[in-house]
Amino acid sequence: MTAVSGGDSRGTALRAPEGRYGRSADERADHKLKIVGAVLAVLLLGVVGWFGYDSIAGSKVSGEIIKFDVVSDSAVEVHLEVRKDADANGYCTLRSQAEDGSEVGRADFRFDQDKGRVDKTVTLRTTERATSAELVGCHED
């Protein structure tokens, strides 16, 4: 009996010997996808690492509220500690809220001293009685 195309005399499928004709198209596509995926993963890690480093090391001015006192219906005194490079100039933004959560005061305070640590009490003017003082952030010029 002669072999039928695609099978033998017992009805089983014929396959090419393993490795005789190179890799299949599916294997080549899988290999290319793995390479593309690895390259994209490395690029993503690089971008995330760069942003992380920049947010930590790039910030040359940082601050912290030590305490605050509501001194009147229109002012809050804030004791602020600012850490920066001695030659850096910048400002810190403070805000204050009323009891209902509405913002009643916001202002920028400059820190141009040639010191690495600046301890300063500033007065934040408000439109009505405040119940809080918050450091929004500090930025270098």
Number of C-alpha atoms within 10 A of each C-alpha: 5 6 11 13 8 10 12 13 10 8 10 10 11 12 8 7 7 8 8 7 8 9 10 9 9 9 11 12 11 11 12 12 12 12 12 11 12 12 11 12 11 10 12 12 11 12 11 11 12 11 13 12 12 11 11 9 9 11 14 20 23 18 21 17 17 12 12 18 15 18 12 13 13 16 20 24 17 22 16 20 16 20 18 24 15 15 11 18 18 19 20 21 16 21 21 26 20 17 11 8 11 10 16 21 22 18 15 15 15 14 23 15 14 13 15 14 17 17 15 13 15 14 17 22 20 22 15 16 20 28 17 19 22 15 16 15 15 24 18 17 11
